[in-house]
Amino acid sequence: NAPKFYVELRNNTIERYNTVVSASFGASVAIFCAIAALGFLTFGGNCSGLILNNYSTKDGIMGLSRVAVAISIVFGYPLIFVGSRDGVLDLLNVPAAKRTNSTLNNLT
């Protein structure tokens, strides 16, 4: 999906794209590390690999967190699939003019 993001970026230059990607990955890593650290501080060395499994199934907020993870997985799939589909079409040298809705629907 990176080429699509580059094309859609306003004032798209490689330098600006690299800045956006670096900032995005940096923010993602920082959030991940903060959540991992808080989970480890809560449960210590006995924490499970999936931190949500350490919380009670009766905890409402953690139930919402589990639902949020499920929604994230379900809605992340189309983003991955579109990138894979476009990659296959590129490997098969299908020109952009022939990538009509009916062609895309038949492929998917």
Sine and cosine of phi, psi and omega as CSV:
sin_phi,cos_phi,sin_psi,cos_psi,sin_omega,cos_omega
0.00,0.00,-0.18,0.98,-0.04,-1.00
-0.85,0.53,-0.69,0.72,0.02,-1.00
-0.87,0.48,-0.61,0.79,0.04,-1.00
-0.90,0.44,-0.67,0.74,0.00,-1.00
-0.90,0.44,-0.62,0.78,0.02,-1.00
-0.89,0.45,-0.71,0.71,-0.02,-1.00
-0.90,0.44,-0.61,0.79,-0.05,-1.00
-0.98,0.18,-0.22,0.98,-0.03,-1.00
-0.94,0.35,0.76,-0.65,0.04,-1.00
-0.93,0.37,0.66,-0.75,-0.05,-1.00
0.80,0.60,0.80,0.60,-0.14,-0.99
-0.96,0.28,0.94,-0.35,0.16,-0.99
-0.81,-0.58,0.36,-0.93,0.00,-1.00
-0.87,0.49,-0.66,0.76,-0.01,-1.00
-0.89,0.46,-0.70,0.71,0.01,-1.00
-0.92,0.39,-0.65,0.76,0.04,-1.00
-0.89,0.46,-0.71,0.70,0.03,-1.00
-0.87,0.49,-0.61,0.79,0.04,-1.00
-0.90,0.44,-0.71,0.70,-0.01,-1.00
-0.90,0.43,-0.71,0.70,-0.01,-1.00
-0.91,0.42,-0.69,0.72,0.00,-1.00
-0.89,0.46,-0.70,0.72,0.02,-1.00
-0.90,0.43,-0.65,0.76,-0.01,-1.00
-0.91,0.42,-0.73,0.68,0.03,-1.00
-0.91,0.41,-0.63,0.78,0.04,-1.00
-0.87,0.49,-0.70,0.72,0.03,-1.00
-0.90,0.43,-0.66,0.76,0.02,-1.00
-0.89,0.45,-0.70,0.72,0.01,-1.00
-0.91,0.42,-0.66,0.75,0.01,-1.00
-0.89,0.45,-0.70,0.71,0.02,-1.00
-0.90,0.44,-0.70,0.71,0.01,-1.00
-0.87,0.50,-0.72,0.69,-0.01,-1.00
-0.89,0.45,-0.65,0.76,0.01,-1.00
-0.89,0.45,-0.70,0.71,-0.01,-1.00
-0.92,0.38,-0.66,0.75,0.03,-1.00
-0.89,0.45,-0.68,0.74,0.00,-1.00
-0.91,0.42,-0.68,0.73,0.03,-1.00
-0.90,0.44,-0.64,0.77,0.06,-1.00
-0.90,0.45,-0.69,0.73,0.01,-1.00
-0.92,0.39,-0.64,0.77,0.03,-1.00
-0.91,0.42,-0.51,0.86,0.01,-1.00
-0.96,0.29,-0.69,0.72,-0.14,-0.99
-0.93,-0.36,-0.18,0.98,0.00,-1.00
0.93,0.37,-0.48,-0.88,-0.05,-1.00
-0.94,0.33,-0.18,0.98,-0.03,-1.00
-1.00,0.00,0.16,0.99,-0.08,-1.00
-0.97,0.24,0.56,-0.83,0.04,-1.00
-0.98,0.22,0.34,-0.94,0.01,-1.00
-0.87,0.49,-0.62,0.79,0.12,-0.99
-0.99,-0.12,0.97,-0.26,-0.17,-0.98
-0.85,0.52,-0.48,0.88,0.00,-1.00
-0.91,0.42,-0.42,0.91,0.02,-1.00
-0.94,0.35,-0.26,0.97,0.01,-1.00
-0.98,0.18,-0.36,0.93,-0.04,-1.00
-1.00,0.06,0.43,-0.90,0.00,-1.00
-0.89,0.46,0.60,-0.80,0.06,-1.00
-0.95,0.32,-0.21,0.98,0.01,-1.00
-1.00,-0.02,-0.08,1.00,0.00,-1.00
-0.98,0.21,0.90,-0.44,-0.07,-1.00
-0.90,0.44,-0.68,0.74,-0.02,-1.00
-0.91,0.42,-0.64,0.77,0.03,-1.00
-0.94,0.34,-0.50,0.87,0.10,-0.99
-0.89,0.46,-0.67,0.74,0.07,-1.00
-0.90,0.43,-0.58,0.81,0.04,-1.00
-0.90,0.43,-0.65,0.76,0.04,-1.00
-0.90,0.44,-0.65,0.76,0.05,-1.00
-0.90,0.44,-0.65,0.76,0.01,-1.00
-0.89,0.46,-0.64,0.77,0.04,-1.00
-0.90,0.43,-0.68,0.73,0.02,-1.00
-0.88,0.47,-0.69,0.72,0.02,-1.00
-0.89,0.46,-0.65,0.76,0.03,-1.00
-0.87,0.49,-0.67,0.75,0.01,-1.00
-0.93,0.37,-0.72,0.70,-0.04,-1.00
-0.89,0.45,-0.70,0.72,-0.05,-1.00
-1.00,0.09,-0.19,0.98,0.10,-0.99
-0.98,0.18,-0.45,0.89,-0.02,-1.00
-0.84,0.55,-0.75,0.67,-0.01,-1.00
-0.86,0.50,-0.57,0.82,0.02,-1.00
-0.90,0.44,-0.67,0.75,0.01,-1.00
-0.94,0.35,-0.67,0.74,-0.05,-1.00
-0.90,0.43,-0.68,0.73,0.00,-1.00
-0.88,0.47,-0.67,0.74,0.05,-1.00
-0.89,0.46,-0.66,0.75,0.03,-1.00
-0.91,0.41,-0.70,0.72,0.01,-1.00
-0.87,0.49,-0.71,0.70,0.00,-1.00
-0.90,0.43,-0.58,0.81,0.06,-1.00
-0.90,0.44,-0.67,0.74,0.04,-1.00
-0.90,0.44,-0.68,0.73,0.03,-1.00
-0.88,0.47,-0.61,0.79,0.06,-1.00
-0.91,0.40,-0.67,0.75,0.02,-1.00
-0.90,0.43,-0.55,0.83,0.02,-1.00
-0.99,0.11,0.05,1.00,0.01,-1.00
0.83,0.55,0.66,0.75,0.07,-1.00
-0.99,0.15,0.88,-0.48,-0.03,-1.00
-0.92,0.40,0.43,-0.90,-0.03,-1.00
-0.86,0.51,-0.53,0.85,-0.02,-1.00
-0.91,0.41,-0.47,0.88,-0.01,-1.00
-1.00,-0.02,0.00,1.00,0.00,-1.00
-1.00,0.04,0.89,0.46,0.00,-1.00
-0.99,0.17,0.17,-0.99,0.02,-1.00
-0.86,0.52,-0.65,0.76,-0.02,-1.00
-0.92,0.39,-0.63,0.78,0.04,-1.00
-0.90,0.43,-0.71,0.70,0.01,-1.00
-0.90,0.44,-0.64,0.77,0.03,-1.00
-0.91,0.41,-0.64,0.77,0.03,-1.00
-0.91,0.43,-0.60,0.80,-0.01,-1.00
-0.94,0.33,-0.59,0.81,-0.04,-1.00
-1.00,-0.03,0.00,0.00,0.00,0.00
